Amino acid sequence: MNVFEGKLVPEQIKIGIVAARFNEFITSRLLGGALDGLKRHNVPEDNIDVAWVPGAFEIPLIASKMAASKKYDAVICLGAVIRGSTSHYDYVCNEVSKGIAQVSLSSGIPVMFGVLTTENIEQAIERAGSKAGNKGFECAQGAIEMVNLIHEMA
């Protein structure tokens, strides 16, 4: 029996990060967590590119462009969609999650979902480095692990 398990060893991987400017108070913390996670696992700063987009809805397009460029081993998507008083939240959450999943499936590289979808600002703060950890950091670790898992299975 073969068991495949991705390891947290970067082996000179190149990472693209797409971060939404909307709710930047939260997304900058997610980005800080992702960069910290990559740095702690010895991914060189020169191997990390960050693209800022206006909001979460624009993330899939730039993630797709990054993946299609073949320059990146993985793409990390970071954003924060916080429920308001209209149905806009539901549409954005649905389309962003579908778009990011489609990019990963069509490109064949890991595209990590670090878009917070929360009921309120407090939940977003908790997931961006407070009580519930930092989703950006988790995505960085997940990206390294998935890249290694794919290489291991090749």
Secondary structure, 3 states (H helix, E strand, C coil): CCCCCCCCCCCCCCEEEEEECCCHHHHHHHHHHHHHHHHHCCCCHHHEEEEEECCHHHHHHHHHHHHHCCCCCEEEEEEEEECCCCCHHHHHHHHHHHHHHHHHHHHCCCEEEEEEEECCHHHHHHHEEECCEEHHHHHHHHHHHHHHHHHHHC
